[in-house]
């Protein structure tokens, strides 16, 4: 899906970490009730974000030909499955969303809309494939029911702190990131041309927000896919998104197998 996407080149120096204020007032003290995940968030991820494609253009902006899976650490079985990709069969089986599952959706060009479903759950909607993922805080990865394209996600805040003071204290909280672990996914594709991940794959993501000197706001999602069935090691990618001032351009579209 090419409509509405931004394609630019961003240098590493252009994305610098922001430094939010201390969260001491939000963490709860003594016998007070602990703050909810929403109230204790070290960064604000909510809003509309658009993909900024800075690498792997030929794998992301268009559907690459069968057999082009360079950069993905596939084992022999993974290459065999990738070489047998047939989009017509996926369409006939109603599996057009195989490339829009949780393990791949951040690489699909488009927009994100991130909101709080409630005080303990973040909701991530994508206009690419019209997908919705819920990130649950304070829950285990055990779940029941049929696997889904977006799987079951559990999140936790990882706080960054300043160096310890002279008295050996822990230092002030100076921002942080969101870590999300997702399991219980339907088998899908890491790339649209049939590069596979299995139903046993584990997805680990880190969501970081940055504000460089020009005032733009950036979201960087670092993704690690571990899948012993098809990969020889973790498949690591980093996807960038720029914050939008409004919902203009938000245009959910159905999945496409081609």
C-alpha positions as CSV (number, residue, x, y, z in Angstrom):
1,X,0.0,0.0,0.0
2,X,1.8,3.1,-1.3
3,X,-0.9,5.8,-0.8
4,X,-0.2,8.3,1.9
5,X,3.2,7.0,2.9
6,X,6.3,9.1,3.3
7,X,9.6,8.0,1.8
8,X,12.6,9.9,3.0
9,X,16.1,9.3,4.2
10,X,16.8,10.1,7.8
11,X,20.3,10.2,9.3
12,X,21.0,8.8,12.7
13,X,21.8,12.2,14.1
14,X,18.3,13.5,13.2
15,X,16.6,11.3,15.8
16,X,17.7,12.1,19.3
17,X,16.1,10.8,22.5
18,X,13.7,13.1,24.3
19,X,13.9,13.5,28.1
20,X,10.5,13.5,29.7
21,X,10.1,14.9,33.3
22,X,10.5,12.7,36.4
23,X,7.7,10.3,37.2
24,X,8.2,10.4,41.0
25,X,4.8,11.9,41.5
26,X,3.1,9.1,39.5
27,X,4.7,6.0,41.0
28,X,2.7,6.0,44.3
29,X,4.3,6.0,47.8
30,X,3.7,4.3,51.0
31,X,0.2,2.7,51.2
32,X,-1.1,4.6,48.2
33,X,-2.6,2.6,45.3
34,X,0.0,2.1,42.6
35,X,-0.5,4.1,39.4
36,X,-2.1,2.4,36.5
37,X,0.0,1.6,33.4
38,X,-1.6,4.6,31.7
39,X,-0.9,7.0,34.5
40,X,2.7,5.8,35.0
41,X,3.7,5.8,31.3
42,X,7.1,7.3,30.8
43,X,6.4,8.2,27.2
44,X,3.2,9.1,25.3
45,X,2.7,6.9,22.3
46,X,-0.9,8.0,21.5
47,X,-1.8,9.7,18.2
48,X,-1.5,9.1,14.5
49,X,1.9,8.1,13.0
50,X,3.0,7.5,9.4
51,X,5.7,5.1,8.1
52,X,9.0,6.7,7.1
53,X,10.7,4.1,4.9
54,X,14.4,4.5,5.2
55,X,15.6,1.0,4.3
56,X,14.5,-2.2,2.6
57,X,12.5,-0.1,0.1
58,X,12.3,-2.9,-2.5
59,X,10.9,-5.3,0.1
60,X,8.4,-2.9,1.7
61,X,7.1,-0.5,-0.9
62,X,6.4,-3.1,-3.5
63,X,5.8,-6.9,-3.4
64,X,9.2,-8.5,-4.2
65,X,9.4,-11.5,-6.6
66,X,9.4,-15.0,-5.2
67,X,12.8,-16.1,-3.9
68,X,14.0,-12.6,-2.8
69,X,14.4,-13.1,0.9
70,X,17.9,-11.6,1.4
71,X,18.5,-10.3,4.9
72,X,16.2,-12.8,6.6
73,X,18.0,-15.6,8.4
74,X,16.0,-18.4,7.0
75,X,16.9,-22.1,7.5
76,X,16.5,-24.7,4.8
77,X,12.8,-25.3,5.7
78,X,12.1,-21.6,5.7
79,X,13.6,-21.2,2.2
80,X,11.6,-24.2,0.9
81,X,8.4,-22.6,2.2
82,X,9.3,-19.2,0.8
83,X,10.1,-20.7,-2.6
84,X,6.6,-22.2,-2.8
85,X,4.8,-18.9,-2.3
86,X,1.6,-18.7,-4.4
87,X,-0.6,-15.6,-3.8
88,X,-3.5,-17.2,-5.7
89,X,-3.6,-20.0,-3.2
90,X,-3.6,-17.6,-0.3
91,X,-6.5,-15.7,-1.9
92,X,-8.5,-18.9,-2.5
93,X,-8.0,-19.9,1.1
94,X,-9.0,-16.5,2.5
95,X,-5.4,-15.9,3.8
96,X,-4.8,-12.4,2.2
97,X,-3.7,-11.1,5.6
98,X,-0.7,-13.4,6.0
99,X,1.7,-10.4,5.5
100,X,-0.2,-8.2,7.9
101,X,0.2,-10.3,11.1
102,X,1.8,-8.9,14.2
103,X,5.3,-10.1,13.3
104,X,5.3,-8.1,10.0
105,X,2.7,-5.3,10.3
106,X,5.2,-2.6,11.4
107,X,7.1,-3.1,8.1
108,X,4.0,-2.6,6.0
109,X,3.9,1.1,4.9
110,X,1.0,3.0,6.2
111,X,-0.4,4.7,9.3
112,X,-0.8,3.7,13.0
113,X,-3.4,5.0,15.4
114,X,-2.4,4.4,19.0
115,X,-4.9,4.9,21.8
116,X,-5.6,3.6,25.3
117,X,-8.4,1.1,25.2
118,X,-8.6,1.4,29.0
119,X,-6.1,2.2,31.8
120,X,-4.4,-1.2,31.4
121,X,-4.6,-1.8,27.6
122,X,-3.0,0.0,24.6
123,X,-4.8,-0.3,21.3
124,X,-2.8,-0.2,18.0
125,X,-4.8,0.2,14.8
126,X,-3.2,0.1,11.4
127,X,-4.8,1.3,8.2
128,X,-2.7,-1.2,6.2
129,X,-4.9,-4.3,6.4
130,X,-7.3,-2.7,8.8
131,X,-5.7,-4.5,11.7
132,X,-6.1,-4.0,15.5
133,X,-3.8,-5.2,18.3
134,X,-4.3,-4.9,22.0
135,X,-1.3,-4.7,24.3
136,X,-2.2,-5.9,27.8
137,X,-0.3,-4.8,30.9
138,X,0.0,-6.9,34.0
139,X,-1.0,-10.2,32.4
140,X,0.8,-13.4,31.6
141,X,1.3,-14.8,28.1
142,X,-1.0,-17.7,28.8
143,X,-4.2,-17.5,26.7
144,X,-6.8,-19.7,25.1
145,X,-8.8,-19.7,21.9
146,X,-7.8,-19.8,18.3
147,X,-4.6,-17.9,17.3
148,X,-5.2,-14.7,15.5
149,X,-3.2,-12.5,13.0
150,X,-2.3,-10.1,15.8
151,X,-1.8,-12.7,18.5
152,X,-1.8,-12.0,22.2
153,X,0.4,-9.1,23.4
154,X,1.7,-8.3,26.9
155,X,3.4,-5.0,27.5
156,X,5.6,-3.5,30.2
157,X,7.3,-0.1,30.7
158,X,11.1,-0.1,30.8
159,X,12.3,3.0,32.6
160,X,15.5,4.8,31.9
161,X,17.3,6.5,34.8
162,X,20.1,9.0,35.3
163,X,23.3,7.8,36.8
164,X,23.4,7.1,40.6
165,X,24.0,10.0,42.9
166,X,26.8,10.4,45.4
167,X,24.6,8.7,48.0
168,X,24.1,5.6,45.9
169,X,20.5,6.3,45.0
170,X,18.8,4.9,41.9
171,X,18.7,8.2,40.0
172,X,15.8,10.0,38.5
173,X,13.5,8.4,35.8
174,X,14.4,10.0,32.5
175,X,12.1,8.5,30.0
176,X,11.8,4.9,28.9
177,X,10.3,2.6,26.3
178,X,7.5,0.1,25.9
179,X,8.4,-3.6,25.6
180,X,5.8,-5.8,24.0
181,X,6.0,-9.6,23.8
182,X,3.5,-11.3,21.4
183,X,2.6,-15.0,21.0
184,X,-0.4,-17.0,19.9
185,X,-0.1,-15.8,16.3
186,X,-1.5,-17.4,13.2
187,X,1.3,-18.5,10.8
188,X,2.1,-15.7,8.4
189,X,4.7,-13.9,6.3
190,X,7.6,-11.7,7.4
191,X,7.6,-10.3,3.8
192,X,4.7,-10.2,1.4
193,X,6.4,-12.6,-1.0
194,X,5.9,-15.6,1.3
195,X,8.9,-15.4,3.7
196,X,7.3,-17.4,6.6
197,X,7.0,-17.4,10.3
198,X,5.3,-20.2,12.2
199,X,2.6,-20.3,14.8
200,X,5.3,-20.9,17.4
201,X,7.1,-17.7,16.7
202,X,7.7,-15.2,19.5
203,X,7.6,-11.5,18.7
204,X,9.4,-9.0,20.9
205,X,9.1,-5.2,20.3
206,X,10.5,-2.1,21.8
207,X,8.7,1.2,21.2
208,X,10.8,4.3,21.6
209,X,9.7,7.9,21.1
210,X,12.2,10.6,20.1
211,X,12.0,14.4,19.6
212,X,15.0,15.9,17.7
213,X,15.9,19.6,17.9
214,X,13.5,20.5,15.0
215,X,10.5,19.5,17.2
216,X,9.3,16.6,15.0
217,X,8.1,13.6,17.0
218,X,9.4,10.1,16.0
219,X,8.4,6.6,17.0
220,X,11.0,3.8,16.5
221,X,9.8,0.2,16.7
222,X,12.6,-2.3,17.1
223,X,11.2,-5.8,16.3
224,X,12.8,-9.2,17.0
225,X,11.1,-12.4,15.6
226,X,12.3,-15.7,17.1
227,X,11.1,-18.8,15.3
228,X,13.1,-22.0,15.6
229,X,11.0,-23.6,12.8
230,X,12.0,-21.3,10.0
231,X,14.9,-19.0,11.3
232,X,18.4,-19.7,12.3
233,X,18.5,-16.7,14.6
234,X,16.3,-13.8,15.6
235,X,15.2,-11.6,12.7
236,X,15.7,-7.9,13.8
237,X,14.3,-4.9,12.1
238,X,13.8,-1.2,13.1
239,X,10.8,0.8,11.7
240,X,10.4,4.5,11.9
241,X,7.2,6.5,12.1
242,X,6.6,10.3,12.2
243,X,3.8,11.8,14.3
244,X,1.0,13.5,12.4
245,X,-1.0,16.5,13.7
246,X,-4.3,14.9,12.9
247,X,-6.2,12.0,11.3
248,X,-5.9,13.4,7.8
249,X,-4.9,10.6,5.4
250,X,-6.1,7.8,7.7
251,X,-7.6,5.3,5.3
252,X,-8.0,1.7,6.4
253,X,-7.7,-0.7,3.5
254,X,-8.2,-4.5,3.4
255,X,-5.4,-7.0,3.2
256,X,-3.9,-7.8,-0.2
257,X,-2.1,-11.0,-1.1
258,X,-0.2,-9.4,-3.9
